[in-house]
Structures are given as C-alpha cells and as structure tokens.
C-alpha cells in the first residue's frame, strides 16, 4: 500500500476516533505528499524513495523544532512537536540500532575497499544510499569517521 493510501486510511480512523492531534499530524503528511505530487514537472505520483525523503525531512523538522522549544522552555509546543514526530515515525522504516549500523557500515567499508579517512567520501556515498531512512546522516557520518580512523 502506498504511503498516501495508508495516510488517508489513518486519517479516516483518526476522524472516527475524534483524535485531533493525530489528525493534524496525518493531514500535514498528506499535504506534503500532495505538494510533492503537484510540484512543477511532477508526474502526479511520487516514488517510495521520494516518500521516504519527505517523511525523513518532516521528522527532522519536528525534532529540530522540538529541541528549540525545549531550550526555550515552551513545553506546550514541545509536546505538540513530539506527538507529531511520533506519528510521522510510524510511517518511517525501523531505525537501526548502534550495533546494526556498525555492522552495515563495516560491510560497506569492505565492499568499497576503504582503508582510511581519505576514503570517507566513497563510504558515505554508498552508505547514505543504502541506509536512507534507516539511520540519521549525522550518526552514519560519525560512525564512519570512527571506523576509518
């Protein structure tokens, strides 16, 4: 089932349950998808990779906003952002644990034949493509740097 259809299904469930917070988050996801579909030159539908990128970007925005609200002592707004982040995360692939990330990166390092810090670019190119949505870019970068050092 495509992301759009599953979001629409969840919107109906949230409407029936009268869950306003969940409904708001789901509508924002649907809005992102529809904007991407109707963007200039778009074919009217988007691929799974593009859906994943949209959700990842939305989750990162919510997390960044929540961090800012928490620093400023705005617990009310922090709670709203964290609730939306939790709902968006339901549609994202399961995040890799530290051990799983390290194992995957070691396999990629062996695959590209990286030997030291100078080969970080090669590893990062392959790693970001293969681990897209499964791990944060900062976490990947930090782990690659430590493995190649």
RAHUWO-V76744 format. One record per backbone hydrogen bond with DSSP energy under -1.0 kcal/mol. CO is the residue of the C=O (numbers start at 1). NH is the residue of the N-H. E is the energy in kcal/mol with one decimal. If there is no record, write none. Layout:
co:CO nh:NH e:E
co:CO nh:NH e:E
This chain:
co:2 nh:6 e:-2.3
co:3 nh:7 e:-2.7
co:4 nh:8 e:-2.5
co:5 nh:9 e:-2.3
co:6 nh:10 e:-2.1
co:7 nh:11 e:-2.3
co:8 nh:12 e:-1.9
co:9 nh:13 e:-1.9
co:10 nh:14 e:-2.5
co:11 nh:15 e:-2.4
co:12 nh:16 e:-2.4
co:13 nh:17 e:-2.1
co:14 nh:19 e:-2.4
co:18 nh:20 e:-1.1
co:19 nh:23 e:-2.3
co:20 nh:24 e:-2.4
co:21 nh:25 e:-1.9
co:22 nh:26 e:-2.6
co:23 nh:27 e:-2.5
co:24 nh:28 e:-1.8
co:25 nh:29 e:-1.8
co:26 nh:30 e:-2.5
co:27 nh:31 e:-2.5
co:28 nh:32 e:-2.1
co:29 nh:33 e:-2.2
co:30 nh:34 e:-2.7
co:31 nh:35 e:-2.6
co:32 nh:36 e:-2.1
co:33 nh:37 e:-2.3
co:34 nh:38 e:-1.9
co:39 nh:42 e:-2.5
co:47 nh:51 e:-2.2
co:48 nh:52 e:-2.5
co:49 nh:53 e:-2.3
co:50 nh:54 e:-2.4
co:51 nh:55 e:-2.4
co:52 nh:56 e:-2.6
co:53 nh:57 e:-2.5
co:54 nh:58 e:-2.5
co:55 nh:59 e:-2.7
co:56 nh:60 e:-2.4
co:57 nh:61 e:-2.3
co:58 nh:62 e:-2.2
co:59 nh:63 e:-2.4
co:60 nh:64 e:-2.7
co:61 nh:65 e:-2.5
co:62 nh:66 e:-2.7
co:63 nh:67 e:-2.3
co:64 nh:68 e:-2.1
co:65 nh:69 e:-2.7
co:66 nh:70 e:-2.4
co:67 nh:71 e:-2.2
co:68 nh:72 e:-1.8
co:69 nh:74 e:-2.9
co:73 nh:75 e:-1.3
co:74 nh:78 e:-2.3
co:75 nh:79 e:-2.4
co:76 nh:80 e:-1.4
co:77 nh:81 e:-2.3
co:78 nh:82 e:-2.4
co:79 nh:83 e:-2.0
co:80 nh:84 e:-2.2
co:81 nh:85 e:-2.5
co:82 nh:86 e:-2.2
co:83 nh:87 e:-1.7
co:84 nh:88 e:-2.6
co:85 nh:89 e:-2.4
co:88 nh:91 e:-1.5
co:97 nh:101 e:-2.7
co:98 nh:102 e:-2.2
co:99 nh:103 e:-2.4
co:100 nh:104 e:-2.4
co:101 nh:105 e:-2.6
co:102 nh:106 e:-2.3
co:103 nh:107 e:-1.9
co:104 nh:108 e:-2.0
co:105 nh:109 e:-2.7
co:106 nh:110 e:-2.2
co:107 nh:111 e:-2.2
co:108 nh:112 e:-2.5
co:109 nh:113 e:-1.1
co:109 nh:114 e:-1.8
co:116 nh:119 e:-2.0
co:117 nh:120 e:-1.5
co:119 nh:123 e:-1.9
co:120 nh:124 e:-3.0
co:121 nh:125 e:-2.2
co:122 nh:126 e:-1.7
co:123 nh:127 e:-3.0
co:124 nh:128 e:-2.8
co:125 nh:129 e:-1.1
co:126 nh:130 e:-2.4
co:127 nh:131 e:-2.5
co:131 nh:134 e:-1.9
co:131 nh:135 e:-1.3
co:134 nh:96 e:-3.0
co:136 nh:140 e:-2.3
co:137 nh:141 e:-2.6
co:138 nh:142 e:-2.5
co:139 nh:143 e:-2.2
co:140 nh:144 e:-2.7
co:141 nh:145 e:-2.5
co:142 nh:146 e:-2.0
co:143 nh:147 e:-2.4
co:144 nh:148 e:-2.3
